Amino acid sequence: MKYSKQRKQFGKAISDFQAIQWKLADMATEIEAAKLLTLRAAAMKDAGMKTTLESSMAKLYASEVAVRAPTKECRFTAGTGLSKTIPRKSFIAT
């Protein structure tokens, strides 16, 4: 998010472009959904309920989002996510 406010294209921050805003909103929504699935499974486990299905769904979705979000981010930051000097590189298999 911070980088999208700093990087300029056509004289304005890339965060001002609607397409970038959509991507950021999609990523935030997916991350929040993964978090909520995980918290739901954890709460059920704490309550002594069987959580095989819920835990599996949370694990699947969170692992997919863990790959998808940095990949999307790398696309709109012009590949800076692949730089070895930037911490987010560790989330993308190269």
C-alpha positions as CSV (number, residue, x, y, z in Angstrom):
1,M,0.0,0.0,0.0
2,K,2.8,2.4,1.0
3,Y,4.6,1.8,-2.3
4,S,1.5,2.4,-4.4
5,K,1.2,5.8,-2.9
6,Q,4.9,6.6,-3.5
7,R,5.3,5.3,-7.1
8,K,4.3,7.8,-9.8
9,Q,3.0,7.1,-13.3
10,F,1.6,9.7,-15.7
11,G,2.2,12.3,-13.0
12,K,0.2,10.8,-10.2
13,A,0.5,8.0,-7.6
14,I,-0.4,4.6,-8.9
15,S,-2.8,4.2,-6.0
16,D,-4.9,6.9,-7.6
17,F,-5.7,4.6,-10.6
18,Q,-9.0,2.7,-10.2
19,A,-7.5,-0.6,-11.5
20,I,-4.8,-0.5,-8.8
21,Q,-7.5,0.3,-6.2
22,W,-9.5,-2.7,-7.3
23,K,-6.5,-5.0,-7.0
24,L,-5.7,-3.6,-3.5
25,A,-9.3,-4.1,-2.4
26,D,-9.3,-7.7,-3.8
27,M,-6.1,-8.6,-2.0
28,A,-7.3,-7.0,1.3
29,T,-10.6,-8.9,1.0
30,E,-8.9,-12.2,0.3
31,I,-6.5,-11.8,3.2
32,E,-9.4,-10.9,5.6
33,A,-11.4,-13.9,4.4
34,A,-8.5,-16.2,5.0
35,K,-8.0,-14.7,8.5
36,L,-11.7,-15.1,9.3
37,L,-11.8,-18.7,8.1
38,T,-8.7,-19.5,10.3
39,L,-10.2,-17.7,13.3
40,R,-13.5,-19.6,12.9
41,A,-11.7,-22.9,12.8
42,A,-9.7,-22.0,15.9
43,A,-12.8,-20.9,17.8
44,M,-14.5,-24.1,17.0
45,K,-11.5,-26.1,18.1
46,D,-11.4,-24.1,21.4
47,A,-15.0,-24.9,21.9
48,G,-14.2,-28.6,21.6
49,M,-15.9,-29.1,18.3
50,K,-14.7,-31.2,15.4
51,T,-13.0,-28.9,12.9
52,T,-11.7,-31.2,10.1
53,L,-13.7,-29.5,7.4
54,E,-13.2,-25.9,8.7
55,S,-9.5,-26.3,9.3
56,S,-9.0,-27.8,5.9
57,M,-10.9,-25.0,4.2
58,A,-8.9,-22.4,6.1
59,K,-5.6,-24.0,5.3
60,L,-6.4,-24.3,1.6
61,Y,-7.7,-20.8,1.2
62,A,-5.0,-19.1,3.3
63,S,-2.3,-21.0,1.4
64,E,-3.8,-19.9,-2.0
65,V,-4.0,-16.3,-0.8
66,A,-0.4,-16.5,0.5
67,V,0.7,-17.1,-3.1
68,R,-1.9,-15.0,-5.0
69,A,-1.6,-11.7,-3.0
70,P,2.2,-11.2,-3.4
71,T,1.9,-12.3,-7.1
72,K,-0.7,-9.6,-7.8
73,E,1.3,-7.1,-5.8
74,C,4.4,-7.9,-7.8
75,R,2.5,-7.2,-11.1
76,F,1.5,-3.7,-10.2
77,T,4.7,-2.7,-8.6
78,A,6.6,-3.4,-11.8
79,G,8.5,-6.4,-10.4
80,T,10.1,-4.7,-7.4
81,G,8.7,-7.6,-5.4
82,L,11.4,-9.8,-7.0
83,S,14.2,-7.6,-5.7
84,K,16.5,-9.3,-3.2
85,T,16.7,-6.0,-1.2
86,I,13.0,-5.9,-0.6
87,P,11.5,-8.3,2.1
88,R,8.4,-9.3,0.2
89,K,10.6,-11.3,-2.2
90,S,10.6,-14.2,0.3
91,F,6.9,-14.8,-0.4
92,I,7.3,-15.5,-4.1
93,A,9.0,-18.6,-5.3
94,T,11.5,-17.8,-8.0
